[in-house]
Amino acid sequence: MKGFAKEGLLAAFLAAAIVLATAAPSLSAPAQKNIILATTTSTQDSGLLDVLIPAFEKKTGYFVKTISVGSGQAMAMGQKGEADVLLVHSPTAEKKFMAEGFGLDRLLVMHNDFIVLGAAADPAAIKAAKTTPEAFKKIAAAGALFLSRGDNSGTHSKEKGIWQAAGISPAGQKWYQETGLGMGQTLNVANEKSGYTLADRGTYLALKKNLSLSILKEGDPILLNIYHVIGVNPGKWPKVNAEGAKAFSAFMVSAEVQAIIKTFGLDKYGSPLFFPDAGKKEDALGK
Amino acid sequence: MDLIIEGVKQALYLLFTLDREVIGITLLSLQISGTATLISLFIGITAGTLVALTRFPGRQLVVSLINTGMGLPPVVVGLFVTIFLWRNGPFGFLEILYTPAAIILAQAVIATPIVTGITLAAIQHLPANLRLQILALGATRAQMIWILVKEARLPLLAAVMAGFGGVISEVGASIMVGGNIKGYSRVLTTATVMETGRGNFDIAIALSVILMLLAFCINAILTQIQQRERPR
């Protein structure tokens, strides 16, 4: 049996090696042409990237691998040098990311806004609240069900910021449930359970046809949702494709793309999903 | 209910109009899971036969490990394959993370223990005297093994079906190591998850229907081969 054992193992390894050797090069494109873009789910789920990425690839010849995750995970990928460029919407975490030297440059791309959604009956009567933190206080006081993303995404970190402004720590409360899912799925959960939730307007508009939730709070400055493009610092991770990242950042703030963003979604949803902001100052938004 | 009917209609529409994106996704799924199954068959049948026919210290432990591996959670495989393939990870030089090759690798890891376990059981289930008989008739060791594998071909086809069925329907690892990149590493399962997230339930249902049709066709063909001859 020993002879067979050796032969068999050898044959298996050889076959595996041959298959991998022939499969790998034909399936993967040349490395320097690849850019890994780590982004939030909202840019993919809204369909914006399906328009922008092919245009970028055609123009520059780069091949973009879009990995759609929460902003938190996208920045974690950047910190490990596993992404070249990030398109994210979590300003507080982004500033920390830049301060720690993980990012090379950070450019303002666009904004839209967050909205507080809930059943039309509005059991906690948050529609009467003046500000969003006040509305959150009412939800807590009424013990009405609130669905949180709970995934360190940009939306989740915005939500945590609002709870903080309201002086409430909702974690572990009976009325506070974390889905750990993307925005689309969390909206569906909130819809099924008739709970309150915080969502970005783009994803809400894209899913509106399946939802019976109503917008109960909007237009508050705290609800601003700002997207930045960040090139990952190749000084920390030499394998990062800094040139590709630079090209992508420049593309995102170019006049051509800003014009696409301005009208994206207009025909389908009746209002644009994002507002272009390239070259503006972050503080000047929403005023 | 309307939604499901609408989804099935959509599936038929996408199939019959040969929607380029959907056909591309379907072919890629078939290609990736087919290749992964072939690799797992090669390694699995070899390893399964080997363990079935040899006696060595710690064999019990190896068999237990193989049987545990048959239920290997795809997300766990996905996580570890991702970490190994990160460009700053131990196999980063291969540069295959977020490519179809990475999905093939992860799916092969998932399917191999399934094929190994079923092969092991099938070969061990053959009458012990058969081996003696074959050897007594003057067969070489290699000839004997070939005959044994041929004798066990019916359960081995079950191994093919279990392996393929396991990986074509798997989503956790594929989305982690493949990245669900449009036109490149997007397969039926990851596209279904994405369309669900986008609220396009009709397309998500359509993709599920195509996935099930595909799995059914493959299994129908294999079953046809398996059942062509009457079991002894």
Interface residues (C-beta under 8 A of the other chain):
Chain A: M1 G3 F4 A5 E7 G8 L9 A11 A12 A15 A16 V19 L20 A23 A24 L27 S28 A31 N34 I36 T41 Q44 D45 G47 D50 I53 F63 K65 T66 I67 S68 K80 G81 E82 G182 M183 G184 Q185 L187 N188 A206 L207 K209 N210 W237 K239
Chain B: T35 L38 I39 F42 I43 T46 A47 T49 L50 L53 T54 W86 R87 N88 G92 L94 E95 I96 L97 Y98 T99 P100 A101 I104 L105 R141 A142 I145 G179 N180 I181 K182 Y184 M194 T196 G197 R198 G199 F201
